[in-house]
Amino acid sequence: MNKSQSCSTEEATKFALIVPFFSALGYDVTLQRTFTAEARTGIVNVLSGRADFVILDDGAVTVVVECKACNVALDKHVSQLALYFAHFLTAQVGVLTNGIEYWFFSRQGDTNKMKDSPFLYLNLRAVAAEGLDDTTSGFLDAISERGFNVDGIEESIRRRKIETNVNTWWRQQLKEPSNDVCRLVLREQEFGRVTDKVIERYRSIVADTLVRALALEVKQALNDVRVDRDGIARLAAG
């Protein structure tokens, strides 16, 4: 039986899954100077009124962690983390976790409010199977005990947001390319001037061509993958 199967309560999940996660980031959970449990928020009538864990940098709370049992869906508990987050004026990151999923939230600009949506979803089962991308790895380094760096945290958040926004933008362009994208593509063709009329005439062709080009790249990548006897997929050398 794996650890997650035996974690039916929040406390069990904390000690079996969540504390080891932060220990892997270098934190000594007995050292209150950098990692504090049951941090008082001063908020009344909200469960215990205490954040499960906080991470401190020079005595200031920078990361607020709210824990749930591993069989609990996280989406219903974002507002609770947001309340705790807002209490700590120096907090930069909020973490909502059930020991398997880790949702990371950032601050709303210069306010003490937490954004409604995570900038990073981390699923440890997926990580075990697929590994970490560079941006996620850099972020975890920035919140680790040894590499803790507020500027690094902000840069990692910014990179993750750019990746998310570009992915969203690119999917939209595949469905219906914007005038700017069409103009960029059509300028490479034999048009004297790319007018709005030209764009509307050829927009569907630009969209279809972008999709076909992406499909060909995916097909080529799949052809280059070799599966070893142990089932690990690797890109073919050369």
Accessible surface in RSA format (square Angstrom, percent):
REM  Atomic radii and reference values for relative SASA: ProtOr
REM  Chains: A
REM  Algorithm: Lee & Richards
REM  Probe-radius: 1.40
REM  Slices: 20
REM RES _ NUM      All-atoms   Total-Side   Main-Chain    Non-polar    All polar
REM                ABS   REL    ABS   REL    ABS   REL    ABS   REL    ABS   REL
RES MET A   1   189.83  98.3 103.31  68.4  86.52 206.0  99.06  84.2  90.77 120.3
RES ASN A   2    85.36  58.9  71.60  69.2  13.76  33.1  41.86 100.7  43.50  42.0
RES LYS A   3   120.35  58.7 114.02  70.0   6.32  15.1  79.08  71.2  41.27  44.0
RES SER A   4    16.99  14.4  10.15  13.5   6.85  15.8   7.71  16.4   9.28  13.0
RES GLN A   5   121.00  67.7  85.93  62.8  35.07  83.5  31.77  67.6  89.23  67.7
RES SER A   6    67.73  57.2  42.95  57.3  24.78  57.1  35.59  75.8  32.14  45.0
RES CYS A   7     2.29   1.7   0.68   0.8   1.60   3.8   0.56   1.4   1.72   1.9
RES SER A   8    81.35  68.7  63.86  85.2  17.49  40.3  41.61  88.6  39.74  55.7
RES THR A   9    74.27  52.8  70.08  71.0   4.19  10.0  68.53  92.0   5.74   8.7
RES GLU A  10    55.46  31.8  50.51  38.2   4.95  11.8  19.72  38.1  35.74  29.2
RES GLU A  11    92.83  53.3  92.11  69.7   0.72   1.7  59.72 115.5  33.10  27.0
RES ALA A  12    37.78  34.7  26.29  40.6  11.50  26.2  36.53  51.4   1.25   3.3
RES THR A  13     0.00   0.0   0.00   0.0   0.00   0.0   0.00   0.0   0.00   0.0
RES LYS A  14    10.30   5.0  10.30   6.3   0.00   0.0   3.99   3.6   6.31   6.7
RES PHE A  15   142.45  71.3 126.92  78.6  15.54  40.4 127.17  77.1  15.28  43.7
RES ALA A  16    26.04  23.9  18.75  28.9   7.30  16.6  25.29  35.6   0.75   2.0
RES LEU A  17    28.89  16.1  23.59  16.9   5.29  13.3  25.10  17.6   3.78  10.2
RES ILE A  18     0.00   0.0   0.00   0.0   0.00   0.0   0.00   0.0   0.00   0.0
RES VAL A  19    20.97  13.8  20.97  19.0   0.00   0.0  20.97  18.2   0.00   0.0
RES PRO A  20    49.78  36.3  41.11  37.5   8.67  31.5  44.81  37.0   4.97  30.9
RES PHE A  21    22.32  11.2  15.08   9.3   7.24  18.8  21.94  13.3   0.38   1.1
RES PHE A  22     0.01   0.0   0.01   0.0   0.00   0.0   0.01   0.0   0.00   0.0
RES SER A  23    52.39  44.3  37.75  50.4  14.64  33.7  27.38  58.3  25.00  35.0
RES ALA A  24    90.06  82.8  47.00  72.5  43.06  98.0  59.83  84.3  30.23  80.1
RES LEU A  25    23.76  13.2  18.26  13.1   5.50  13.8  21.69  15.2   2.07   5.6
RES GLY A  26    45.20  55.7   0.00   N/A  45.20  55.7  28.78  79.0  16.41  36.8
RES TYR A  27     8.91   4.2   3.07   1.7   5.84  15.2   3.05   2.3   5.86   7.2
RES ASP A  28    74.36  52.1  65.31  65.0   9.05  21.4  29.60  69.7  44.76  44.6
RES VAL A  29    45.93  30.2  34.47  31.2  11.47  27.6  34.47  29.9  11.47  31.1
RES THR A  30   109.98  78.2  83.57  84.7  26.41  62.9  73.91  99.3  36.07  54.5
RES LEU A  31    73.74  41.1  71.67  51.3   2.08   5.2  73.74  51.8   0.00   0.0
RES GLN A  32   101.15  56.6  92.65  67.7   8.50  20.2  58.80 125.2  42.34  32.1
RES ARG A  33   165.53  69.5 148.39  75.6  17.14  40.8  80.91 110.6  84.62  51.3
RES THR A  34    15.15  10.8  15.15  15.4   0.00   0.0  14.78  19.9   0.37   0.6
RES PHE A  35     1.15   0.6   1.10   0.7   0.06   0.1   1.10   0.7   0.06   0.2
RES THR A  36    27.71  19.7  27.71  28.1   0.00   0.0  23.23  31.2   4.48   6.8
RES ALA A  37    44.32  40.7  33.83  52.2  10.49  23.9  33.83  47.6  10.49  27.8
RES GLU A  38    72.19  41.4  65.88  49.8   6.31  15.0  44.11  85.3  28.08  22.9
RES ALA A  39    11.42  10.5   7.24  11.2   4.18   9.5  11.42  16.1   0.00   0.0
RES ARG A  40   159.28  66.9 141.27  72.0  18.01  42.9  53.79  73.5 105.49  63.9
RES THR A  41     0.50   0.4   0.00   0.0   0.50   1.2   0.30   0.4   0.20   0.3
RES GLY A  42    57.72  71.2   0.00   N/A  57.72  71.2  32.19  88.3  25.53  57.2
RES ILE A  43    40.89  23.3  31.25  23.3   9.64  23.2  35.27  25.4   5.62  15.2
RES VAL A  44   116.62  76.7 104.58  94.7  12.05  29.0 109.22  94.9   7.40  20.1
RES ASN A  45   151.36 104.4 105.31 101.8  46.05 110.9  38.92  93.7 112.44 108.7
RES VAL A  46    28.28  18.6  24.72  22.4   3.56   8.6  28.05  24.4   0.23   0.6
RES LEU A  47   140.27  78.1  96.87  69.3  43.41 109.1 108.93  76.5  31.34  84.3
RES SER A  48    76.26  64.4  43.16  57.6  33.10  76.2  45.20  96.3  31.06  43.5
RES GLY A  49     5.59   6.9   0.00   N/A   5.59   6.9   3.85  10.6   1.73   3.9
RES ARG A  50    74.43  31.3  71.24  36.3   3.19   7.6   8.78  12.0  65.65  39.8
RES ALA A  51     0.07   0.1   0.07   0.1   0.00   0.0   0.07   0.1   0.00   0.0
RES ASP A  52     8.32   5.8   7.80   7.8   0.52   1.2   0.13   0.3   8.19   8.2
RES PHE A  53    11.80   5.9  11.80   7.3   0.00   0.0  11.80   7.2   0.00   0.0
RES VAL A  54     2.37   1.6   2.37   2.1   0.00   0.0   2.37   2.1   0.00   0.0
RES ILE A  55     0.45   0.3   0.45   0.3   0.00   0.0   0.45   0.3   0.00   0.0
RES LEU A  56    32.33  18.0  24.90  17.8   7.43  18.7  24.97  17.5   7.37  19.8
RES ASP A  57    51.58  36.1  46.13  45.9   5.45  12.9   3.21   7.6  48.37  48.2
RES ASP A  58   148.92 104.3 102.20 101.7  46.71 110.5  40.51  95.3 108.41 108.1
RES GLY A  59    59.02  72.8   0.00   N/A  59.02  72.8  31.50  86.5  27.52  61.6
RES ALA A  60    35.21  32.4  29.28  45.2   5.94  13.5  35.11  49.5   0.10   0.3
RES VAL A  61    16.89  11.1  14.94  13.5   1.96   4.7  14.94  13.0   1.96   5.3
RES THR A  62     7.18   5.1   7.18   7.3   0.00   0.0   7.18   9.6   0.00   0.0
RES VAL A  63     0.04   0.0   0.04   0.0   0.00   0.0   0.04   0.0   0.00   0.0
RES VAL A  64     0.00   0.0   0.00   0.0   0.00   0.0   0.00   0.0   0.00   0.0
RES VAL A  65     0.02   0.0   0.00   0.0   0.02   0.1   0.00   0.0   0.02   0.1
RES GLU A  66     4.69   2.7   4.69   3.5   0.00   0.0   0.07   0.1   4.62   3.8
RES CYS A  67     0.03   0.0   0.03   0.0   0.00   0.0   0.03   0.1   0.00   0.0
RES LYS A  68    14.68   7.2  14.65   9.0   0.03   0.1   6.27   5.6   8.41   9.0
RES ALA A  69     8.29   7.6   6.85  10.6   1.43   3.3   6.85   9.6   1.43   3.8
RES CYS A  70    17.71  13.4   7.06   7.9  10.65  25.0   0.00   0.0  17.71  19.1
RES ASN A  71   111.68  77.0  72.96  70.5  38.72  93.2  41.77 100.5  69.91  67.6
RES VAL A  72    47.41  31.2  42.23  38.2   5.17  12.5  46.43  40.3   0.98   2.7
RES ALA A  73    66.17  60.8  50.83  78.4  15.34  34.9  57.86  81.5   8.31  22.0
RES LEU A  74     2.82   1.6   0.16   0.1   2.66   6.7   0.16   0.1   2.66   7.2
RES ASP A  75    83.05  58.2  65.63  65.3  17.42  41.2  28.77  67.7  54.29  54.1
RES LYS A  76   164.60  80.3 138.93  85.2  25.67  61.1  88.36  79.5  76.24  81.2
RES HIS A  77    46.83  25.6  46.05  32.0   0.77   2.0  33.41  34.4  13.42  15.6
RES VAL A  78    27.18  17.9  26.87  24.3   0.31   0.7  26.87  23.4   0.31   0.8
RES SER A  79    79.06  66.8  71.03  94.8   8.03  18.5  49.86 106.2  29.20  40.9
RES GLN A  80    18.02  10.1  16.08  11.8   1.93   4.6  12.89  27.4   5.13   3.9
RES LEU A  81     0.00   0.0   0.00   0.0   0.00   0.0   0.00   0.0   0.00   0.0
RES ALA A  82    29.41  27.0  26.81  41.4   2.60   5.9  27.15  38.2   2.26   6.0
RES LEU A  83    86.53  48.2  83.33  59.6   3.20   8.0  84.29  59.2   2.24   6.0
RES TYR A  84     0.51   0.2   0.51   0.3   0.00   0.0   0.12   0.1   0.39   0.5
RES PHE A  85     0.03   0.0   0.01   0.0   0.02   0.1   0.01   0.0   0.02   0.1
RES ALA A  86    30.36  27.9  27.45  42.4   2.90   6.6  27.63  38.9   2.73   7.2
RES HIS A  87    81.62  44.6  61.27  42.6  20.35  52.1  40.08  41.3  41.54  48.3
RES PHE A  88    24.25  12.1  20.64  12.8   3.61   9.4  24.25  14.7   0.00   0.0
RES LEU A  89   128.53  71.6 109.47  78.3  19.06  47.9 109.47  76.9  19.06  51.3
RES THR A  90    67.64  48.1  61.28  62.1   6.36  15.2  60.52  81.3   7.12  10.8
RES ALA A  91     0.00   0.0   0.00   0.0   0.00   0.0   0.00   0.0   0.00   0.0
RES GLN A  92    43.02  24.1  41.83  30.6   1.19   2.8   1.29   2.7  41.73  31.7
RES VAL A  93     0.00   0.0   0.00   0.0   0.00   0.0   0.00   0.0   0.00   0.0
RES GLY A  94     0.00   0.0   0.00   N/A   0.00   0.0   0.00   0.0   0.00   0.0
RES VAL A  95     0.00   0.0   0.00   0.0   0.00   0.0   0.00   0.0   0.00   0.0
RES LEU A  96     0.00   0.0   0.00   0.0   0.00   0.0   0.00   0.0   0.00   0.0
RES THR A  97     0.00   0.0   0.00   0.0   0.00   0.0   0.00   0.0   0.00   0.0
RES ASN A  98     6.83   4.7   6.83   6.6   0.00   0.0   0.00   0.0   6.83   6.6
RES GLY A  99     1.73   2.1   0.00   N/A   1.73   2.1   0.00   0.0   1.73   3.9
RES ILE A 100    18.99  10.8  18.77  14.0   0.22   0.5  18.99  13.7   0.00   0.0
RES GLU A 101    57.07  32.8  57.07  43.2   0.00   0.0   6.63  12.8  50.44  41.2
RES TYR A 102     0.00   0.0   0.00   0.0   0.00   0.0   0.00   0.0   0.00   0.0
RES TRP A 103    33.49  13.4  33.49  16.2   0.00   0.0  32.80  17.5   0.70   1.1
RES PHE A 104     0.00   0.0   0.00   0.0   0.00   0.0   0.00   0.0   0.00   0.0
RES PHE A 105     0.00   0.0   0.00   0.0   0.00   0.0   0.00   0.0   0.00   0.0
RES SER A 106     5.00   4.2   4.98   6.6   0.02   0.0   3.97   8.4   1.03   1.4
RES ARG A 107    33.90  14.2  26.08  13.3   7.82  18.6  19.59  26.8  14.31   8.7
RES GLN A 108    61.57  34.4  59.14  43.2   2.43   5.8  15.10  32.1  46.47  35.2
RES GLY A 109    59.79  73.7   0.00   N/A  59.79  73.7  43.24 118.7  16.55  37.1
RES ASP A 110   156.15 109.4 117.76 117.2  38.38  90.8  40.47  95.3 115.67 115.4
RES THR A 111    64.58  45.9  56.06  56.8   8.53  20.3  64.58  86.7   0.00   0.0
RES ASN A 112    53.58  37.0  50.25  48.6   3.33   8.0   9.22  22.2  44.36  42.9
RES LYS A 113   125.57  61.3 124.56  76.4   1.01   2.4  67.83  61.1  57.74  61.5
RES MET A 114     7.59   3.9   0.78   0.5   6.81  16.2   0.78   0.7   6.81   9.0
RES LYS A 115    72.65  35.4  72.06  44.2   0.58   1.4  38.19  34.4  34.45  36.7
RES ASP A 116   118.45  83.0 104.24 103.8  14.21  33.6  31.44  74.0  87.01  86.8
RES SER A 117    76.84  64.9  68.36  91.2   8.48  19.5  33.91  72.2  42.93  60.1
RES PRO A 118    19.82  14.4   5.47   5.0  14.35  52.2   5.47   4.5  14.35  89.2
RES PHE A 119    19.53   9.8   4.77   3.0  14.76  38.4  14.96   9.1   4.58  13.1
RES LEU A 120     9.67   5.4   7.48   5.4   2.19   5.5   9.67   6.8   0.00   0.0
RES TYR A 121   134.90  63.0 113.17  64.4  21.73  56.6  84.66  63.6  50.25  61.9
RES LEU A 122     8.34   4.6   6.74   4.8   1.60   4.0   7.54   5.3   0.80   2.1
RES ASN A 123    56.26  38.8  51.64  49.9   4.61  11.1  18.91  45.5  37.34  36.1
RES LEU A 124    55.45  30.9  50.72  36.3   4.72  11.9  51.04  35.8   4.40  11.8
RES ARG A 125   146.50  61.5 136.16  69.4  10.34  24.6  64.87  88.7  81.63  49.5
RES ALA A 126    42.13  38.7  34.90  53.9   7.22  16.4  41.35  58.2   0.78   2.1
RES VAL A 127    37.98  25.0  33.55  30.4   4.43  10.7  34.18  29.7   3.79  10.3
RES ALA A 128    92.16  84.7  49.31  76.1  42.85  97.5  61.35  86.4  30.81  81.6
RES ALA A 129    86.87  79.9  44.50  68.7  42.38  96.4  54.33  76.5  32.54  86.2
RES GLU A 130   147.40  84.6 107.48  81.3  39.93  95.1  43.31  83.8 104.10  85.0
RES GLY A 131    43.81  54.0   0.00   N/A  43.81  54.0  29.02  79.6  14.79  33.1
RES LEU A 132    76.65  42.7  42.05  30.1  34.60  87.0  44.45  31.2  32.20  86.6
RES ASP A 133    73.87  51.7  59.68  59.4  14.19  33.6  48.34 113.8  25.53  25.5
RES ASP A 134   132.07  92.5 119.66 119.1  12.41  29.3  38.65  91.0  93.41  93.2
RES THR A 135    17.40  12.4  10.84  11.0   6.56  15.6   6.53   8.8  10.87  16.4
RES THR A 136     3.87   2.8   3.41   3.5   0.47   1.1   1.74   2.3   2.13   3.2
RES SER A 137    41.80  35.3  40.84  54.5   0.96   2.2  12.12  25.8  29.68  41.6
RES GLY A 138    31.27  38.6   0.00   N/A  31.27  38.6  26.22  72.0   5.05  11.3
RES PHE A 139     2.58   1.3   2.58   1.6   0.00   0.0   2.58   1.6   0.00   0.0
RES LEU A 140    17.25   9.6  17.06  12.2   0.18   0.5  17.22  12.1   0.03   0.1
RES ASP A 141    88.21  61.8  87.48  87.1   0.73   1.7  25.03  58.9  63.18  63.0
RES ALA A 142     7.38   6.8   4.29   6.6   3.09   7.0   7.29  10.3   0.09   0.2
RES ILE A 143     0.00   0.0   0.00   0.0   0.00   0.0   0.00   0.0   0.00   0.0
RES SER A 144    16.15  13.6  16.15  21.6   0.00   0.0  10.40  22.1   5.75   8.1
RES GLU A 145    70.09  40.2  57.86  43.8  12.23  29.1   9.05  17.5  61.04  49.8
RES ARG A 146   229.78  96.5 198.88 101.4  30.90  73.6  78.56 107.4 151.21  91.6
RES GLY A 147    35.09  43.3   0.00   N/A  35.09  43.3  26.89  73.8   8.19  18.3
RES PHE A 148    43.03  21.5  17.02  10.5  26.01  67.7  17.02  10.3  26.01  74.4
RES ASN A 149    73.86  50.9  68.38  66.1   5.48  13.2  13.28  32.0  60.58  58.6
RES VAL A 150    47.24  31.1  42.64  38.6   4.60  11.1  42.64  37.0   4.60  12.5
RES ASP A 151   105.85  74.1 100.01  99.5   5.84  13.8  28.54  67.2  77.31  77.1
RES GLY A 152    22.55  27.8   0.00   N/A  22.55  27.8  21.26  58.3   1.29   2.9
RES ILE A 153     0.09   0.0   0.09   0.1   0.00   0.0   0.09   0.1   0.00   0.0
RES GLU A 154    70.79  40.6  66.81  50.5   3.97   9.5  19.62  38.0  51.17  41.8
RES GLU A 155    67.82  38.9  67.70  51.2   0.12   0.3  35.66  69.0  32.15  26.3
RES SER A 156    10.05   8.5   9.16  12.2   0.90   2.1   0.28   0.6   9.78  13.7
RES ILE A 157    14.91   8.5  14.91  11.1   0.00   0.0  14.91  10.7   0.00   0.0
RES ARG A 158   123.70  51.9 121.29  61.8   2.41   5.7  50.38  68.8  73.32  44.4
RES ARG A 159   132.86  55.8 130.77  66.7   2.09   5.0  26.42  36.1 106.44  64.5
RES ARG A 160    36.36  15.3  36.36  18.5   0.00   0.0   5.87   8.0  30.49  18.5
RES LYS A 161    63.41  30.9  60.92  37.4   2.49   5.9  43.86  39.5  19.55  20.8
RES ILE A 162    97.85  55.7  96.54  71.9   1.31   3.2  97.85  70.5   0.00   0.0
RES GLU A 163    65.12  37.4  60.82  46.0   4.29  10.2  35.55  68.8  29.56  24.1
RES THR A 164    70.45  50.1  66.93  67.9   3.52   8.4  56.97  76.5  13.48  20.4
RES ASN A 165    96.27  66.4  91.36  88.3   4.90  11.8  25.07  60.3  71.20  68.8
RES VAL A 166    79.44  52.3  78.43  71.0   1.00   2.4  79.44  69.0   0.00   0.0
RES ASN A 167    79.61  54.9  78.38  75.7   1.23   3.0   7.81  18.8  71.80  69.4
RES THR A 168    74.60  53.1  73.19  74.2   1.41   3.4  62.23  83.6  12.37  18.7
RES TRP A 169   123.51  49.6 117.82  57.0   5.69  13.4 105.10  56.0  18.40  29.9
RES TRP A 170    87.30  35.0  87.30  42.3   0.00   0.0  80.77  43.1   6.53  10.6
RES ARG A 171   136.30  57.2 134.51  68.6   1.78   4.2  60.60  82.8  75.69  45.9
RES GLN A 172    91.33  51.1  89.52  65.4   1.81   4.3  35.67  75.9  55.66  42.2
RES GLN A 173     8.27   4.6   8.27   6.0   0.00   0.0   0.01   0.0   8.26   6.3
RES LEU A 174    29.65  16.5  24.24  17.3   5.40  13.6  24.49  17.2   5.16  13.9
RES LYS A 175   163.79  79.9 132.55  81.3  31.24  74.4  83.97  75.6  79.81  85.0
RES GLU A 176   104.23  59.8  98.31  74.4   5.92  14.1  25.07  48.5  79.16  64.6
RES PRO A 177     0.73   0.5   0.54   0.5   0.19   0.7   0.54   0.4   0.19   1.2
RES SER A 178    42.99  36.3  34.56  46.1   8.42  19.4  39.44  84.0   3.55   5.0
RES ASN A 179    63.45  43.8  59.62  57.6   3.84   9.2  14.22  34.2  49.23  47.6
RES ASP A 180   109.24  76.5 101.29 100.8   7.95  18.8  31.05  73.1  78.18  78.0
RES VAL A 181    19.36  12.7  18.34  16.6   1.02   2.5  19.36  16.8   0.00   0.0
RES CYS A 182     0.00   0.0   0.00   0.0   0.00   0.0   0.00   0.0   0.00   0.0
RES ARG A 183    53.75  22.6  53.75  27.4   0.00   0.0  15.95  21.8  37.80  22.9
RES LEU A 184   116.06  64.6 115.29  82.5   0.77   1.9 115.49  81.1   0.57   1.5
RES VAL A 185    49.45  32.5  45.81  41.5   3.63   8.8  49.37  42.9   0.08   0.2
RES LEU A 186     9.46   5.3   9.46   6.8   0.00   0.0   9.46   6.6   0.00   0.0
RES ARG A 187   154.63  64.9 129.88  66.2  24.75  58.9  39.47  53.9 115.16  69.8
RES GLU A 188   140.00  80.4 107.85  81.6  32.15  76.6  39.26  75.9 100.74  82.3
RES GLN A 189    89.30  49.9  76.03  55.6  13.27  31.6  21.76  46.3  67.53  51.2
RES GLU A 190   182.99 105.1 143.87 108.8  39.11  93.1  67.82 131.2 115.17  94.0
RES PHE A 191    65.47  32.8  43.83  27.1  21.64  56.3  46.57  28.2  18.90  54.1
RES GLY A 192    91.47 112.8   0.00   N/A  91.47 112.8  45.79 125.7  45.69 102.3
RES ARG A 193   185.12  77.7 169.69  86.5  15.43  36.7  72.56  99.2 112.56  68.2
RES VAL A 194    16.36  10.8   4.22   3.8  12.14  29.2   4.22   3.7  12.14  32.9
RES THR A 195    40.04  28.5  35.46  36.0   4.58  10.9  36.75  49.4   3.29   5.0
RES ASP A 196    92.26  64.6  87.39  87.0   4.87  11.5  32.96  77.6  59.30  59.1
RES LYS A 197   173.82  84.8 163.79 100.5  10.03  23.9 112.96 101.7  60.85  64.8
RES VAL A 198    26.93  17.7  26.17  23.7   0.77   1.8  26.93  23.4   0.00   0.0
RES ILE A 199     0.61   0.3   0.61   0.5   0.00   0.0   0.61   0.4   0.00   0.0
RES GLU A 200   109.33  62.8  89.93  68.0  19.40  46.2  48.25  93.3  61.08  49.9
RES ARG A 201   177.82  74.7 151.14  77.0  26.68  63.5  47.09  64.4 130.73  79.2
RES TYR A 202    52.84  24.7  52.84  30.1   0.00   0.0  30.39  22.8  22.45  27.7
RES ARG A 203    35.68  15.0  35.68  18.2   0.00   0.0  18.49  25.3  17.18  10.4
RES SER A 204    73.85  62.4  65.51  87.4   8.34  19.2  49.27 104.9  24.58  34.4
RES ILE A 205    97.97  55.8  96.71  72.0   1.26   3.0  97.97  70.5   0.00   0.0
RES VAL A 206     5.20   3.4   2.97   2.7   2.23   5.4   5.00   4.3   0.21   0.6
RES ALA A 207    11.82  10.9  11.74  18.1   0.08   0.2  11.82  16.6   0.00   0.0
RES ASP A 208    71.19  49.9  68.81  68.5   2.38   5.6   8.18  19.3  63.01  62.8
RES THR A 209    72.65  51.7  72.03  73.0   0.61   1.5  61.22  82.2  11.43  17.3
RES LEU A 210    35.01  19.5  33.40  23.9   1.60   4.0  33.65  23.6   1.35   3.6
RES VAL A 211    71.12  46.8  70.36  63.7   0.76   1.8  70.36  61.1   0.76   2.1
RES ARG A 212   153.04  64.3 150.25  76.6   2.79   6.6  61.86  84.5  91.17  55.3
RES ALA A 213    48.67  44.8  44.06  68.0   4.62  10.5  46.88  66.0   1.79   4.7
RES LEU A 214    70.02  39.0  66.18  47.3   3.84   9.6  69.28  48.7   0.73   2.0
RES ALA A 215    55.72  51.2  45.48  70.2  10.23  23.3  51.57  72.6   4.14  11.0
RES LEU A 216   118.02  65.7 113.78  81.4   4.25  10.7 114.28  80.3   3.74  10.1
RES GLU A 217   121.15  69.6 116.97  88.5   4.18  10.0  37.93  73.4  83.23  68.0
RES VAL A 218    77.53  51.0  74.03  67.0   3.50   8.4  77.41  67.3   0.12   0.3
RES LYS A 219   129.10  63.0 127.01  77.9   2.09   5.0  71.95  64.8  57.15  60.9
RES GLN A 220    98.86  55.3  98.32  71.9   0.54   1.3  39.19  83.4  59.67  45.3
RES ALA A 221    48.63  44.7  43.70  67.4   4.93  11.2  48.39  68.1   0.24   0.6
RES LEU A 222   123.11  68.6 110.57  79.1  12.54  31.5 110.80  77.8  12.32  33.1
RES ASN A 223   101.29  69.9  68.29  66.0  33.01  79.5  22.13  53.3  79.16  76.5
RES ASP A 224    56.10  39.3  53.85  53.6   2.26   5.3  10.97  25.8  45.13  45.0
RES VAL A 225    51.69  34.0  34.66  31.4  17.02  41.0  34.66  30.1  17.02  46.2
RES ARG A 226   151.58  63.6 147.43  75.2   4.15   9.9  52.12  71.2  99.45  60.3
RES VAL A 227   103.63  68.2  72.72  65.8  30.91  74.5  72.73  63.2  30.90  83.8
RES ASP A 228    55.67  39.0  45.96  45.7   9.72  23.0  19.26  45.3  36.42  36.3
RES ARG A 229   254.54 106.9 211.92 108.0  42.62 101.5  92.01 125.7 162.54  98.5
RES ASP A 230    98.33  68.9  58.64  58.4  39.69  93.9  48.96 115.2  49.37  49.2
RES GLY A 231    52.50  64.7   0.00   N/A  52.50  64.7  26.84  73.7  25.67  57.5
RES ILE A 232    82.07  46.7  77.79  57.9   4.29  10.3  82.07  59.1   0.00   0.0
RES ALA A 233    65.67  60.4  41.20  63.6  24.46  55.7  41.47  58.4  24.19  64.1
RES ARG A 234   123.35  51.8 116.54  59.4   6.81  16.2  48.24  65.9  75.11  45.5
RES LEU A 235   133.48  74.3 109.83  78.6  23.65  59.5 109.83  77.1  23.65  63.7
RES ALA A 236    34.48  31.7  17.52  27.0  16.97  38.6  18.50  26.0  15.99  42.4
RES ALA A 237    96.03  88.3  65.87 101.7  30.16  68.6  75.08 105.7  20.94  55.5
RES GLY A 238   127.58 157.3   0.00   N/A 127.58 157.3  67.39 184.9  60.19 134.8
END  Absolute sums over single chains surface
CHAIN  1 A    14606.6      11976.0       2630.6       8101.8       6504.7
END  Absolute sums over all chains
TOTAL         14606.6      11976.0       2630.6       8101.8       6504.7
